[in-house]
Each structure stands twice: as structure tokens, then as C-alpha cells.
Amino acid sequence: MFFILITGLLLGGTYALIAMGLNLQYGVARIMNLANGEMLVAGGFAAFWVYTAGQVSPIAALLVVAPVAFVVNWAIYRIMLRPLVKRAKSRGALEVDSILATFGLSFALVGIMTWFFGGGYFNYSYLSGRIDIFASSYAQNRVVAFAIASLLAAALWVWLSYTRAGLRMRAVAVSPDSARLVGIDVPAVSALAFGLGGAVTASGGALISMFFTLDASVGILFTMKALIIVIMGGVGDIRGTIVAALILGIAETFVARVIDPGLTLAAAYVLFLGVLLFRPQGLFGRTPT
Amino acid sequence: MSMRDLRNLALSALAFGVLALLPLYVSGYILSIATTMAMFTVLATSWALFSGPTHYISLATAAFFGLGTFVTGLGFQTLPMWLLPIIAAGLGAVLAALVGLVTLRLSGVYFVIFTLGLAELVRQVVTWVQNRTGQRGMYVLTSITERDIYWQLLGMAALVFLVGWLIARSRLGFALRIIGNDETVAKHSGIDTAAAKILLFMVSGAAAAVVGAMMAPRYIYIEPSTAFASILSFQVVIMALLGGTGRLWGPLAGVVPFTLLWEFISRNAPNQTLLLLGIAFLLIVYVLPGGFVGLYDRLRHRYGQGGQ
């Protein structure tokens, strides 16, 4: 039981990082990015590639993965998504447009990645030893991935909570219209948030690839999980995201160990159902009036 | 019913009559493409019945379709063939009602996300049940030929068009158009928005399940990973949006070219089908909002014939 709890927490830590990336994109930039999972897989591919080709550790690869992902996502927002935001008559219209556009992007990315890397599974063994915590042993790479994910998440949280740039971002998350009135350049902040979110997710992908077998088309599954976490934790709520991610990690590990490893998505759905039925505003959200 | 309606009905009946004669004079390959087109016509048109007026993007088609194939797979030896699509319709409607009850009271995003994973969820559960009971896939060996399937689907298409036409003329159709334009207005004018949406989603889900039940004999061997392949949901969305959901015939205008294109690409470059799907999505958003129907309406407007 204790073993399941720790394994679940380790998994949940990485989920938290990925979901924070999506939450920045949806909460601040107001884009429901369904190509989020493909960014994750791309990050994983990059880590895999530098590790097998140059024996560079996936952790060092983060130094490249994160900035590149930032630039790519920033450009995607400026070129592809900004015109949609401009032409949208309402939030609902923007949602439909951005869902369709990012779906297109998602499929195009899967197509391109399959083209370059083939349709097979890929994994590599890095830090494959064991580490003992409280008399049970865990895979080293999972523990290291969790530690780095926590570090990045903590850094992001501090940045959002205590810097002026972070404050601007939170202001846009609360209300883009009012943020404009106090002199915040909303399009610039949105593009920044979208790029940052992509960088965070791609870093999560590089970390996950250390212990998880990926393939070009697995992205949608992670998008799905990240979406469930974001909704469970509440849109724009960092604390809620982290708690929801840990809950999902534990629930999945529990189902995989005790019932059947093929039912992990079912576990996520049970949580999702509970949230939709009882707390659609998120774990810590207030009931809208 | 006006003269115009009567004329349209007569023309549609004539078109269906001509299409029904198709298997008598074409080769097997063309018939198989025609069957695929008939399948997507039913799926895309019934999808648009719900998603057109409400703008709620449903990605659950594969879940309903897979449910239908499993009804046939499990029941074809013990139950009469004509009963299977009816059972599938019932189960599809029940599944749609459950999904609708959970998500359609809330905003559209929840609905999209929930339906996005629904096929995969049902697949996991079915696989799990099969593993526990020691089953693997199922063989559906029947005397039903491609020709029979084509005729069944054509009949189903006629039914869906008729239902769509009737709904558009009914109070329910009117209510849905108001919901699509402004949900708050709809609520304030006394429409039970959740009930209207759930009802129409049930129609759409039932139709997709029936198509699955009819198509099962074509696949011969059924297993969860092929029956619930989520790519089907996306194909349906693309075709319906490419054609345009503004009119009843819109999805059909998307189904015909996209099926041909898909057939061509998957024969010549099978690895590029996903890329094609992605580009098609982007094209619809950036170049063809409203699909072919939207384009047609704009052209009519420009050249002065759209005096409605």
C-alpha cells in the first residue's frame, strides 16, 4: 500500500509539471491546446535522441529542449493562434476554433514525427538502478525525474507568485479585459504564457522519457490526462493542479497494480466523472455565482 | 408542406433510387468505396444533426460505432439480424444519454474532453472484460455481402436525412438553433437547454451505433482495438466540417471528396494519413470556415442569387 502511494506520488510529480504547462496555455492564453501531448512527445524524442546519439544525459538535454520548445510554442501562438483570438466573436467561438486548429496541429505533428522517427516505440535506459526509500526499492530514474519536476514546478510557482512578470500573468489569467485597462500588454503576455507552457510540457516529456516508453502517437493520451488534471484542479489554479496531478498519479498506480494495468485511463475517467458531477469548478474553486 | 419541400423530397427520393441501383452495374472496388461513403454519410450527417446547431464538437463517434459492432459480434448467432441494429440503436442512445447527463449541463469544453477519451475508455473496459472472461476477438461470419451492407447503409442514410429534415422543422430544431446562437437567451425564453441537447445527442449516438452494427459483417474479425479506433471520430468531424454543417446536405459534400482523397493517400502513402488529417483540420479553420456550404452561400450572396 505504502509502495503504491510512493510510486503514485513519483508519477504524479511529473504529471503535475505537464499539467502546469497546459494550465498556463489554457488559463492565461485562453487556448485549449490539444497539441500539448505532442510537445511532450517531441521533448521525449529530443532527450532520447541526444542520449542515444551523444550519450548526453536527458537532464542536460533540458537546457536545450526548454528554450527550443519555448520559441516554437511562442511562434505557434503568434502565427497560428493570435489570428483566431482576433477574429473570435466570443469565448465560445474561440474555443471551437482553437480546439480544431490545435487538433490539426496535433495530427500534423504526429504525422511528421512518424515520418522522421517511424511508428515504433522508443526508450533508453538511463539511471536504471534502484534506490531504497523506507525499505522498498524504486527505480532511480523515476526518483530523479520526480525531483527535477518538483524543482521546476517550485521555480515556476515562485516566479508566478513573487515577480512582476508573474503578477502580470496572473492578472491576465483572472481577466484579460481588466488587465488591459491597467496597462498590461495582453497579447504579449499571452504569447509568453503559451511559449512558457510549451517549454514546461516539453521538459516534462524529456523527464518522462527517462522511465516511460513513448511512441509518436501516444501524445493524445497525455493531453487527455493533462486536461483532466487541469479541470480537476481548476483552470488557472497552480496549487489545484499539483494536488490533482498527485491524486491522478496515485489513482492510476493503484488501478494498475491492484486491478489491471490496461485500465489506467478508466481510473482517470472515474476521477473526471466525480469532478464533473460534484465539483465542476475544480477542487479548490469557488462556486460561480 | 410547400411546393419547394415536395420538389426537394421527390428529388431526394429519385437520387436515392438511382444510388440504390449502383451495385447492379459497378465493380467490387467501386462498390467498396461507395459503401465507405455511405457509412461516412450516415455518420457525418447524424454528427452534424447535433454538433451543427449547438457547436458542441463530439469526438465520441468511434465509441458508439464500436458499441454497434460489438452488438452484432455478440448477437449475430443467437438473435435475428434485423433485431441487431435496433438493439445497437437502443444501447447507443443510452450511452449518449449518460454522457450527455454528465457533461451537457456544463460548458462545451467539458463535453469535448469527455468525448475525446470515451472510445479509448470503452475500449479499455471491453478489453479488460474480455481478458477476465478469457475471450479474444470475435469472428463475424455471415452470408451478408458488401451489396447488402451498402443497401442497409443507404436505407439508414435516407432515414437520417428524413429525421434531420423533420427535426429542423420541429420545435426541437428551433430550440437547438436558439441554443447555438445564444444559450442564455434560450434559457430565458423557457427552453430546457440540457434536455434538448441530450435528446439530440441521443439521436446522433444511436445512428452511429446502428452504422457499427451494420458494418460489423464487413470486418469479419472484430477486436476492441479496431472496433473502437478513435481515428474514425476525427474522420467524421473533418468530413462534416469540410462539407459544412449549416445545411442537411453539407456533410455529404465533405464525405465524397474526403473519402476519395483518404483512399488515394492511404493507398499511395499510408504513413501520411495523419498528416493529411492535420492539414485538413487547419485548412477548415483558416481557409474554409463554414465548409463548402459556407463557400456556396458566400458565392451565391456575391452573385446576387441569395435573395432569401
HADDOCK unambig.tbl for C-alpha pairs under 7 A between the chains (distance, minus, plus):
assign (segid A and resid 97 and name CA) (segid B and resid 285 and name CA) 6.45 0.50 0.50
assign (segid A and resid 100 and name CA) (segid B and resid 281 and name CA) 6.24 0.50 0.50
assign (segid A and resid 100 and name CA) (segid B and resid 285 and name CA) 6.83 0.50 0.50
assign (segid A and resid 101 and name CA) (segid B and resid 281 and name CA) 6.39 0.50 0.50
assign (segid A and resid 101 and name CA) (segid B and resid 282 and name CA) 5.41 0.50 0.50
assign (segid A and resid 101 and name CA) (segid B and resid 285 and name CA) 6.21 0.50 0.50
assign (segid A and resid 103 and name CA) (segid B and resid 278 and name CA) 6.91 0.50 0.50
assign (segid A and resid 104 and name CA) (segid B and resid 277 and name CA) 6.93 0.50 0.50
assign (segid A and resid 104 and name CA) (segid B and resid 278 and name CA) 3.81 0.50 0.50
assign (segid A and resid 104 and name CA) (segid B and resid 279 and name CA) 6.06 0.50 0.50
assign (segid A and resid 104 and name CA) (segid B and resid 281 and name CA) 4.61 0.50 0.50
assign (segid A and resid 104 and name CA) (segid B and resid 282 and name CA) 5.19 0.50 0.50
assign (segid A and resid 105 and name CA) (segid B and resid 278 and name CA) 5.91 0.50 0.50
assign (segid A and resid 106 and name CA) (segid B and resid 278 and name CA) 6.86 0.50 0.50
assign (segid A and resid 107 and name CA) (segid B and resid 274 and name CA) 5.48 0.50 0.50
assign (segid A and resid 107 and name CA) (segid B and resid 275 and name CA) 5.88 0.50 0.50
assign (segid A and resid 107 and name CA) (segid B and resid 277 and name CA) 6.42 0.50 0.50
assign (segid A and resid 107 and name CA) (segid B and resid 278 and name CA) 4.46 0.50 0.50
assign (segid A and resid 108 and name CA) (segid B and resid 274 and name CA) 6.45 0.50 0.50
assign (segid A and resid 108 and name CA) (segid B and resid 275 and name CA) 4.40 0.50 0.50
assign (segid A and resid 108 and name CA) (segid B and resid 278 and name CA) 4.46 0.50 0.50
assign (segid A and resid 108 and name CA) (segid B and resid 279 and name CA) 6.43 0.50 0.50
assign (segid A and resid 110 and name CA) (segid B and resid 274 and name CA) 6.93 0.50 0.50
assign (segid A and resid 111 and name CA) (segid B and resid 272 and name CA) 6.07 0.50 0.50
assign (segid A and resid 111 and name CA) (segid B and resid 274 and name CA) 5.07 0.50 0.50
assign (segid A and resid 111 and name CA) (segid B and resid 275 and name CA) 4.45 0.50 0.50
assign (segid A and resid 112 and name CA) (segid B and resid 275 and name CA) 6.84 0.50 0.50
assign (segid A and resid 224 and name CA) (segid B and resid 117 and name CA) 6.90 0.50 0.50
assign (segid A and resid 262 and name CA) (segid B and resid 124 and name CA) 6.27 0.50 0.50
assign (segid A and resid 263 and name CA) (segid B and resid 124 and name CA) 5.79 0.50 0.50
assign (segid A and resid 263 and name CA) (segid B and resid 125 and name CA) 6.91 0.50 0.50
assign (segid A and resid 265 and name CA) (segid B and resid 121 and name CA) 6.22 0.50 0.50
assign (segid A and resid 266 and name CA) (segid B and resid 121 and name CA) 5.67 0.50 0.50
assign (segid A and resid 276 and name CA) (segid B and resid 102 and name CA) 6.71 0.50 0.50
assign (segid A and resid 277 and name CA) (segid B and resid 102 and name CA) 6.50 0.50 0.50
